[in-house]
């Protein structure tokens, strides 16, 4: 009998190990009844934590926290970013103590697209002027991302009392363009490789989203459940201490926190299965592994120019029961 990581036997073992871990309070547990799945690390600088898609080899990193640049630098022959020393914090809200080790950008000049990482904080400023208007999809993004290593993914909804929790502090001082937004994006994968993107919407420039929606992203092959962080509790619940989704930029840290319980996750996958019956076929929540998270902070800019400046700290995800 052939056994691979998607077989039922392996998946049953993953579920069993998750249940065992949930019942044990160890060094990785936050408290009785909780288990930390990911906590944003503190880093001394950005140099070893940035990956340029379509330039760097080996595929997107797994098992480490990185900033992923989805467009190569058009101003360098290699496509890699260069050190920048300008005050990018005037756009992101985050001023590192050592810009020379914390910042990489498209050009070493004021106003260029720049990524930041220092301590437990990351920041990004995007400027559409740095890319030609013929870029496919007219999309620009640099995202902080953590993907679990293959075989190390958890099963957050292994039993009926399972709850998946998340939190972070965010500020978005600069936003230009109607298709400019910041979303916490949780990825789940079923045994057939179907990917569910669970979007926690924090910001959409000029809009005040309040009603959940769902759609298919053909470019990245994701089935998306889009959930503004507010009063609606069909698919997630906003913590009492959390800020709500907004359409207005702001300077200064705001705390965002949410939870997704077993019933809410079931409601989400049932909705997607009803909308895409020949594609999303798994409605058993114990069959979904949690593959990773990224901050989907981006814009689509053509024909209008666009900008986005944001920073994030203290990203944490944990299971409770």
Beta strands, then each sheet from edge to edge (+ up, - down):
strand 1: 34-39
strand 2: 50-52
strand 3: 65-69
strand 4: 82-83
strand 5: 103-105
strand 6: 114-118
strand 7: 121-127
strand 8: 139-147
strand 9: 163-176
strand 10: 180-189
strand 11: 195-204
strand 12: 213-217
strand 13: 222-228
strand 14: 237-238
strand 15: 250-261
strand 16: 289-300
strand 17: 307-320
sheet 1: 1+ 17- 7+ 6- 5+ 4-
sheet 2: 1+ 17- 9+ 15- 14+
sheet 3: 2+ 3+ 8- 16+ 10- 11+ 13+ 12-
end
